[in-house]
Amino acid sequence: MAKEIPTPSSPSMTARLVAEVFGTFLLVFGVIGTAFFSSANTGLLGPALAVGLAVMAGAYAVGHISGAHFNPAVTIGAAVAGRFAWRDTPAYIAAQALGGLLASGALVLIGSFGPAGALADAQADGFFSNGFDEGSPAGYGLVAVIVAELVLTALFLVVILGVTDDRAFAGFAPLAIGLMLTVMHLVAIPVSNASFNPARSLATAVFGGTDALAQLWVFIVIPVIGAALGALLYRAVFAGKR
Protein backbone atom coordinates (compact mmCIF):
# COMPACT_ATOMS: atom_id res chain seq x y z
CA MET A 1 0.00 0.00 0.00
CA ALA A 2 1.70 3.15 -1.16
CA LYS A 3 1.11 6.15 1.05
CA GLU A 4 -1.41 8.60 -0.35
CA ILE A 5 -0.07 12.16 -0.64
CA PRO A 6 -2.78 14.59 -1.78
CA THR A 7 -1.43 17.10 -4.30
CA PRO A 8 -2.95 19.11 -7.14
CA SER A 9 -1.65 16.47 -9.56
CA SER A 10 -3.03 13.48 -7.63
CA PRO A 11 -4.93 10.92 -9.70
CA SER A 12 -8.67 11.42 -10.04
CA MET A 13 -11.05 9.35 -7.97
CA THR A 14 -12.10 7.51 -11.12
CA ALA A 15 -8.49 6.52 -11.82
CA ARG A 16 -8.02 5.42 -8.22
CA LEU A 17 -11.15 3.28 -8.24
CA VAL A 18 -10.25 1.66 -11.56
CA ALA A 19 -6.82 0.89 -10.09
CA GLU A 20 -8.48 -0.80 -7.10
CA VAL A 21 -10.72 -2.84 -9.40
CA PHE A 22 -7.66 -3.86 -11.42
CA GLY A 23 -5.55 -4.76 -8.39
CA THR A 24 -8.27 -6.75 -6.63
CA PHE A 25 -9.05 -8.55 -9.89
CA LEU A 26 -5.36 -9.45 -10.19
CA LEU A 27 -5.21 -10.70 -6.60
CA VAL A 28 -8.32 -12.89 -6.80
CA PHE A 29 -7.62 -14.13 -10.32
CA GLY A 30 -4.09 -15.06 -9.29
CA VAL A 31 -4.79 -16.89 -6.05
CA ILE A 32 -8.09 -18.56 -6.97
CA GLY A 33 -6.98 -19.29 -10.52
CA THR A 34 -3.88 -21.05 -9.18
CA ALA A 35 -5.96 -22.99 -6.68
CA PHE A 36 -8.45 -23.96 -9.41
CA PHE A 37 -6.10 -24.89 -12.22
CA SER A 38 -2.72 -25.67 -10.67
CA SER A 39 -3.00 -26.70 -7.02
CA ALA A 40 -3.07 -30.40 -7.90
CA ASN A 41 0.57 -29.96 -8.92
CA THR A 42 1.70 -27.14 -6.63
CA GLY A 43 -0.14 -27.87 -3.38
CA LEU A 44 -0.70 -24.95 -1.02
CA LEU A 45 2.62 -23.38 -2.03
CA GLY A 46 1.21 -22.44 -5.45
CA PRO A 47 -1.71 -20.28 -4.23
CA ALA A 48 0.44 -18.78 -1.48
CA LEU A 49 3.09 -17.67 -3.94
CA ALA A 50 0.48 -16.58 -6.49
CA VAL A 51 -1.26 -14.18 -4.13
CA GLY A 52 2.01 -12.68 -2.94
CA LEU A 53 3.31 -12.20 -6.47
CA ALA A 54 -0.02 -10.81 -7.70
CA VAL A 55 -0.19 -8.23 -4.92
CA MET A 56 3.45 -7.32 -5.43
CA ALA A 57 2.93 -6.80 -9.17
CA GLY A 58 -0.30 -4.87 -8.64
CA ALA A 59 1.28 -2.61 -6.04
CA TYR A 60 4.21 -1.77 -8.29
CA ALA A 61 1.83 -1.19 -11.21
CA VAL A 62 -0.84 1.02 -9.61
CA GLY A 63 0.31 1.76 -6.08
CA HIS A 64 1.19 5.30 -7.12
CA ILE A 65 -2.39 5.76 -8.34
CA SER A 66 -4.63 4.31 -5.63
CA GLY A 67 -2.32 3.25 -2.83
CA ALA A 68 -2.79 -0.42 -3.82
CA HIS A 69 -5.15 -1.49 -1.05
CA PHE A 70 -6.96 -4.26 -2.99
CA ASN A 71 -8.69 -5.24 0.25
CA PRO A 72 -11.52 -3.61 2.26
CA ALA A 73 -9.81 -4.54 5.53
CA VAL A 74 -6.64 -2.73 4.43
CA THR A 75 -8.64 0.34 3.42
CA ILE A 76 -10.40 0.45 6.79
CA GLY A 77 -7.14 -0.20 8.63
CA ALA A 78 -5.47 2.64 6.73
CA ALA A 79 -8.33 4.95 7.68
CA VAL A 80 -8.07 3.93 11.35
CA ALA A 81 -4.34 4.66 11.18
CA GLY A 82 -4.99 8.13 9.76
CA ARG A 83 -3.39 7.23 6.42
CA PHE A 84 -6.60 7.31 4.35
CA ALA A 85 -9.69 9.50 4.19
CA TRP A 86 -12.82 7.95 5.69
CA ARG A 87 -14.95 9.71 3.08
CA ASP A 88 -13.27 7.67 0.31
CA THR A 89 -13.58 4.35 2.10
CA PRO A 90 -17.02 3.23 0.80
CA ALA A 91 -16.04 3.85 -2.82
CA TYR A 92 -12.79 1.90 -2.42
CA ILE A 93 -14.63 -1.03 -0.82
CA ALA A 94 -17.18 -1.10 -3.65
CA ALA A 95 -14.38 -1.07 -6.25
CA GLN A 96 -12.56 -3.90 -4.48
CA ALA A 97 -15.72 -6.01 -4.27
CA LEU A 98 -16.33 -5.44 -7.98
CA GLY A 99 -12.79 -6.42 -8.89
CA GLY A 100 -13.03 -9.64 -6.92
CA LEU A 101 -16.39 -10.59 -8.40
CA LEU A 102 -15.18 -9.91 -11.94
CA ALA A 103 -12.18 -12.15 -11.32
CA SER A 104 -14.17 -15.07 -9.92
CA GLY A 105 -16.72 -14.64 -12.72
CA ALA A 106 -13.91 -14.86 -15.29
CA LEU A 107 -12.60 -18.02 -13.64
CA VAL A 108 -16.04 -19.60 -13.70
CA LEU A 109 -16.28 -18.74 -17.40
CA ILE A 110 -12.92 -20.38 -18.09
CA GLY A 111 -13.88 -23.41 -16.02
CA SER A 112 -17.17 -23.83 -17.85
CA PHE A 113 -15.17 -24.61 -21.00
CA GLY A 114 -12.76 -26.91 -19.19
CA PRO A 115 -12.72 -30.66 -18.58
CA ALA A 116 -16.09 -32.23 -17.95
CA GLY A 117 -17.12 -31.89 -14.32
CA ALA A 118 -14.16 -29.73 -13.26
CA LEU A 119 -16.21 -26.60 -12.56
CA ALA A 120 -19.08 -28.54 -11.01
CA ASP A 121 -16.68 -30.37 -8.70
CA ALA A 122 -15.01 -27.11 -7.67
CA GLN A 123 -18.35 -25.50 -6.90
CA ALA A 124 -19.62 -28.55 -5.05
CA ASP A 125 -16.49 -28.28 -2.87
CA GLY A 126 -17.19 -24.59 -2.15
CA PHE A 127 -15.25 -23.01 -5.02
CA PHE A 128 -12.19 -22.32 -2.85
CA SER A 129 -14.26 -20.30 -0.39
CA ASN A 130 -13.15 -19.57 3.14
CA GLY A 131 -14.79 -21.51 5.92
CA PHE A 132 -14.68 -23.29 9.25
CA ASP A 133 -15.64 -26.80 10.40
CA GLU A 134 -16.56 -28.60 7.18
CA GLY A 135 -15.65 -25.46 5.22
CA SER A 136 -12.07 -25.54 6.55
CA PRO A 137 -9.61 -27.47 4.37
CA ALA A 138 -8.23 -29.29 7.43
CA GLY A 139 -11.41 -29.20 9.54
CA TYR A 140 -10.56 -26.35 11.93
CA GLY A 141 -13.39 -24.93 14.00
CA LEU A 142 -14.77 -21.41 14.27
CA VAL A 143 -12.56 -20.29 17.18
CA ALA A 144 -9.37 -21.42 15.44
CA VAL A 145 -10.41 -19.65 12.24
CA ILE A 146 -11.27 -16.42 14.08
CA VAL A 147 -7.94 -16.37 15.93
CA ALA A 148 -5.93 -17.10 12.78
CA GLU A 149 -7.70 -14.49 10.66
CA LEU A 150 -7.65 -11.88 13.43
CA VAL A 151 -3.98 -12.25 14.37
CA LEU A 152 -2.64 -12.55 10.83
CA THR A 153 -4.64 -9.59 9.52
CA ALA A 154 -3.47 -7.46 12.44
CA LEU A 155 0.14 -8.43 11.72
CA PHE A 156 -0.43 -7.66 8.05
CA LEU A 157 -1.53 -4.11 8.85
CA VAL A 158 1.48 -3.55 11.07
CA VAL A 159 3.74 -4.64 8.20
CA ILE A 160 1.87 -2.47 5.66
CA LEU A 161 1.97 0.60 7.86
CA GLY A 162 5.61 -0.02 8.72
CA VAL A 163 6.92 -0.42 5.18
CA THR A 164 4.90 2.58 3.93
CA ASP A 165 6.03 4.81 6.80
CA ASP A 166 7.96 7.94 5.82
CA ARG A 167 10.95 6.55 7.70
CA ALA A 168 11.02 3.20 5.86
CA PHE A 169 13.32 2.34 2.96
CA ALA A 170 11.73 3.61 -0.23
CA GLY A 171 10.73 1.26 -3.03
CA PHE A 172 10.53 -1.98 -1.08
CA ALA A 173 6.95 -1.82 0.24
CA PRO A 174 5.32 -4.00 -2.46
CA LEU A 175 8.01 -6.65 -2.03
CA ALA A 176 7.59 -6.80 1.75
CA ILE A 177 3.79 -6.80 1.53
CA GLY A 178 3.74 -9.56 -1.09
CA LEU A 179 6.13 -11.74 0.90
CA MET A 180 4.12 -11.20 4.09
CA LEU A 181 0.94 -12.21 2.29
CA THR A 182 2.63 -15.39 1.07
CA VAL A 183 3.66 -16.29 4.61
CA MET A 184 0.12 -15.62 5.85
CA HIS A 185 -1.32 -17.96 3.25
CA LEU A 186 1.17 -20.72 4.06
CA VAL A 187 -0.03 -20.53 7.66
CA ALA A 188 -3.76 -20.13 7.08
CA ILE A 189 -4.72 -22.09 3.95
CA PRO A 190 -5.20 -25.31 5.96
CA VAL A 191 -7.09 -23.44 8.69
CA SER A 192 -9.51 -21.13 6.86
CA ASN A 193 -8.42 -21.25 3.22
CA ALA A 194 -6.77 -17.89 3.98
CA SER A 195 -8.98 -14.84 3.61
CA PHE A 196 -7.72 -11.65 5.35
CA ASN A 197 -9.71 -9.92 2.62
CA PRO A 198 -13.52 -9.58 2.51
CA ALA A 199 -13.45 -8.91 -1.24
CA ARG A 200 -11.64 -12.20 -1.89
CA SER A 201 -14.07 -14.08 0.37
CA LEU A 202 -17.13 -12.55 -1.29
CA ALA A 203 -15.76 -13.32 -4.75
CA THR A 204 -15.65 -17.06 -4.12
CA ALA A 205 -18.63 -17.40 -1.78
CA VAL A 206 -21.08 -16.23 -4.44
CA PHE A 207 -20.09 -19.27 -6.52
CA GLY A 208 -19.49 -21.60 -3.59
CA GLY A 209 -23.02 -22.45 -2.54
CA THR A 210 -25.18 -21.85 0.50
CA ASP A 211 -22.66 -23.12 3.08
CA ALA A 212 -19.99 -20.71 1.83
CA LEU A 213 -22.44 -17.82 1.89
CA ALA A 214 -23.63 -18.74 5.39
CA GLN A 215 -20.05 -18.58 6.72
CA LEU A 216 -19.08 -15.45 4.79
CA TRP A 217 -19.82 -13.13 7.73
CA VAL A 218 -16.73 -14.39 9.56
CA PHE A 219 -14.47 -13.36 6.68
CA ILE A 220 -16.03 -9.92 6.45
CA VAL A 221 -16.11 -9.07 10.14
CA ILE A 222 -12.92 -10.65 11.49
CA PRO A 223 -10.40 -9.27 8.95
CA VAL A 224 -11.84 -5.78 9.46
CA ILE A 225 -11.47 -6.08 13.24
CA GLY A 226 -7.96 -7.47 12.83
CA ALA A 227 -6.97 -4.65 10.50
CA ALA A 228 -8.32 -2.03 12.90
CA LEU A 229 -6.43 -3.61 15.80
CA GLY A 230 -3.21 -3.71 13.78
CA ALA A 231 -3.64 -0.06 12.84
CA LEU A 232 -4.25 0.96 16.44
CA LEU A 233 -1.22 -1.04 17.57
CA TYR A 234 1.01 0.64 15.00
CA ARG A 235 -0.24 4.10 15.93
CA ALA A 236 0.25 3.44 19.62
CA VAL A 237 3.67 1.80 19.52
CA PHE A 238 5.53 2.60 16.31
CA ALA A 239 4.16 5.75 14.70
CA GLY A 240 5.98 8.25 16.92
CA LYS A 241 5.67 12.00 16.57
CA ARG A 242 5.34 13.62 13.11
Legacy VTK file of the C-alpha trace (Angstrom):
# vtk DataFile Version 3.0
C-alpha trace
ASCII
DATASET POLYDATA
POINTS 242 float
0.000 0.000 0.000
1.698 3.151 -1.161
1.111 6.154 1.053
-1.412 8.602 -0.346
-0.067 12.164 -0.639
-2.778 14.592 -1.780
-1.433 17.101 -4.298
-2.947 19.108 -7.144
-1.647 16.471 -9.564
-3.027 13.481 -7.625
-4.930 10.923 -9.702
-8.667 11.422 -10.036
-11.050 9.352 -7.969
-12.100 7.512 -11.122
-8.490 6.520 -11.820
-8.022 5.424 -8.219
-11.147 3.275 -8.242
-10.248 1.659 -11.562
-6.817 0.891 -10.093
-8.478 -0.795 -7.097
-10.720 -2.841 -9.402
-7.657 -3.860 -11.418
-5.552 -4.764 -8.390
-8.271 -6.751 -6.633
-9.052 -8.555 -9.895
-5.361 -9.455 -10.192
-5.207 -10.697 -6.602
-8.325 -12.887 -6.802
-7.622 -14.128 -10.322
-4.087 -15.058 -9.287
-4.792 -16.891 -6.052
-8.087 -18.565 -6.966
-6.982 -19.294 -10.518
-3.884 -21.051 -9.182
-5.965 -22.990 -6.677
-8.447 -23.959 -9.407
-6.105 -24.895 -12.225
-2.719 -25.671 -10.669
-2.996 -26.698 -7.017
-3.067 -30.400 -7.896
0.567 -29.958 -8.917
1.704 -27.141 -6.633
-0.140 -27.872 -3.375
-0.698 -24.946 -1.023
2.622 -23.376 -2.035
1.206 -22.442 -5.451
-1.709 -20.280 -4.233
0.440 -18.779 -1.476
3.091 -17.670 -3.944
0.483 -16.584 -6.491
-1.260 -14.179 -4.135
2.007 -12.678 -2.943
3.309 -12.198 -6.468
-0.024 -10.811 -7.700
-0.194 -8.233 -4.923
3.453 -7.316 -5.433
2.929 -6.797 -9.172
-0.297 -4.870 -8.639
1.277 -2.605 -6.039
4.208 -1.767 -8.288
1.826 -1.187 -11.208
-0.838 1.025 -9.615
0.311 1.758 -6.082
1.193 5.298 -7.121
-2.390 5.758 -8.337
-4.633 4.306 -5.634
-2.321 3.254 -2.831
-2.793 -0.420 -3.820
-5.146 -1.486 -1.049
-6.957 -4.258 -2.987
-8.693 -5.240 0.251
-11.517 -3.610 2.258
-9.808 -4.538 5.526
-6.642 -2.730 4.433
-8.639 0.338 3.424
-10.398 0.448 6.793
-7.140 -0.197 8.631
-5.466 2.643 6.735
-8.335 4.951 7.684
-8.069 3.930 11.347
-4.336 4.663 11.183
-4.987 8.125 9.760
-3.394 7.233 6.424
-6.597 7.305 4.353
-9.692 9.497 4.188
-12.818 7.953 5.689
-14.948 9.710 3.076
-13.269 7.674 0.307
-13.582 4.346 2.097
-17.021 3.228 0.796
-16.037 3.848 -2.823
-12.794 1.896 -2.418
-14.633 -1.028 -0.816
-17.179 -1.103 -3.645
-14.377 -1.068 -6.252
-12.564 -3.898 -4.483
-15.719 -6.011 -4.272
-16.335 -5.437 -7.975
-12.789 -6.419 -8.893
-13.029 -9.637 -6.919
-16.393 -10.586 -8.404
-15.180 -9.908 -11.942
-12.179 -12.151 -11.315
-14.173 -15.071 -9.921
-16.717 -14.644 -12.720
-13.913 -14.860 -15.291
-12.596 -18.016 -13.635
-16.040 -19.600 -13.704
-16.285 -18.738 -17.400
-12.918 -20.385 -18.090
-13.882 -23.405 -16.015
-17.172 -23.827 -17.853
-15.168 -24.607 -21.004
-12.758 -26.909 -19.188
-12.724 -30.661 -18.584
-16.090 -32.232 -17.948
-17.118 -31.893 -14.319
-14.164 -29.726 -13.263
-16.214 -26.605 -12.560
-19.082 -28.538 -11.011
-16.680 -30.369 -8.700
-15.010 -27.106 -7.667
-18.354 -25.496 -6.897
-19.615 -28.552 -5.046
-16.488 -28.276 -2.870
-17.190 -24.590 -2.151
-15.248 -23.011 -5.020
-12.191 -22.322 -2.846
-14.257 -20.301 -0.392
-13.150 -19.568 3.138
-14.789 -21.510 5.917
-14.685 -23.287 9.250
-15.644 -26.805 10.404
-16.561 -28.598 7.175
-15.648 -25.461 5.224
-12.073 -25.536 6.548
-9.612 -27.471 4.373
-8.232 -29.285 7.435
-11.409 -29.202 9.544
-10.559 -26.352 11.931
-13.393 -24.929 14.004
-14.769 -21.411 14.272
-12.558 -20.286 17.178
-9.374 -21.422 15.438
-10.407 -19.645 12.241
-11.272 -16.423 14.077
-7.943 -16.374 15.927
-5.931 -17.102 12.783
-7.705 -14.495 10.658
-7.647 -11.877 13.428
-3.976 -12.252 14.367
-2.644 -12.552 10.829
-4.644 -9.592 9.522
-3.469 -7.463 12.443
0.139 -8.431 11.719
-0.435 -7.657 8.045
-1.529 -4.109 8.851
1.482 -3.555 11.066
3.737 -4.642 8.198
1.867 -2.472 5.663
1.972 0.604 7.860
5.607 -0.017 8.718
6.916 -0.417 5.181
4.902 2.577 3.934
6.032 4.806 6.800
7.965 7.940 5.821
10.955 6.545 7.700
11.019 3.202 5.855
13.324 2.343 2.959
11.726 3.610 -0.231
10.729 1.259 -3.026
10.529 -1.984 -1.078
6.950 -1.816 0.242
5.324 -4.000 -2.464
8.012 -6.649 -2.031
7.589 -6.799 1.747
3.785 -6.801 1.530
3.739 -9.556 -1.089
6.125 -11.739 0.901
4.122 -11.197 4.087
0.941 -12.210 2.293
2.630 -15.391 1.070
3.657 -16.285 4.614
0.124 -15.619 5.854
-1.315 -17.961 3.246
1.168 -20.717 4.062
-0.034 -20.525 7.660
-3.760 -20.132 7.078
-4.718 -22.088 3.949
-5.196 -25.314 5.959
-7.088 -23.438 8.686
-9.507 -21.127 6.863
-8.417 -21.254 3.223
-6.775 -17.889 3.977
-8.977 -14.839 3.613
-7.723 -11.655 5.349
-9.711 -9.916 2.621
-13.515 -9.579 2.507
-13.448 -8.910 -1.242
-11.638 -12.199 -1.890
-14.073 -14.078 0.366
-17.133 -12.553 -1.286
-15.765 -13.325 -4.750
-15.650 -17.062 -4.121
-18.631 -17.403 -1.782
-21.081 -16.227 -4.443
-20.085 -19.273 -6.525
-19.490 -21.602 -3.588
-23.022 -22.453 -2.541
-25.177 -21.854 0.501
-22.664 -23.117 3.078
-19.988 -20.710 1.830
-22.439 -17.822 1.890
-23.631 -18.741 5.392
-20.052 -18.577 6.717
-19.080 -15.451 4.793
-19.825 -13.133 7.728
-16.726 -14.387 9.559
-14.471 -13.358 6.684
-16.029 -9.924 6.450
-16.107 -9.067 10.143
-12.923 -10.648 11.492
-10.399 -9.266 8.948
-11.839 -5.781 9.459
-11.467 -6.075 13.235
-7.959 -7.475 12.832
-6.972 -4.654 10.498
-8.318 -2.028 12.899
-6.427 -3.608 15.796
-3.214 -3.709 13.783
-3.639 -0.063 12.835
-4.253 0.956 16.440
-1.218 -1.040 17.566
1.008 0.642 14.999
-0.240 4.095 15.930
0.250 3.440 19.623
3.669 1.800 19.522
5.529 2.602 16.308
4.162 5.749 14.697
5.984 8.249 16.917
5.669 12.004 16.573
5.336 13.615 13.112
LINES 1 243
242 0 1 2 3 4 5 6 7 8 9 10 11 12 13 14 15 16 17 18 19 20 21 22 23 24 25 26 27 28 29 30 31 32 33 34 35 36 37 38 39 40 41 42 43 44 45 46 47 48 49 50 51 52 53 54 55 56 57 58 59 60 61 62 63 64 65 66 67 68 69 70 71 72 73 74 75 76 77 78 79 80 81 82 83 84 85 86 87 88 89 90 91 92 93 94 95 96 97 98 99 100 101 102 103 104 105 106 107 108 109 110 111 112 113 114 115 116 117 118 119 120 121 122 123 124 125 126 127 128 129 130 131 132 133 134 135 136 137 138 139 140 141 142 143 144 145 146 147 148 149 150 151 152 153 154 155 156 157 158 159 160 161 162 163 164 165 166 167 168 169 170 171 172 173 174 175 176 177 178 179 180 181 182 183 184 185 186 187 188 189 190 191 192 193 194 195 196 197 198 199 200 201 202 203 204 205 206 207 208 209 210 211 212 213 214 215 216 217 218 219 220 221 222 223 224 225 226 227 228 229 230 231 232 233 234 235 236 237 238 239 240 241
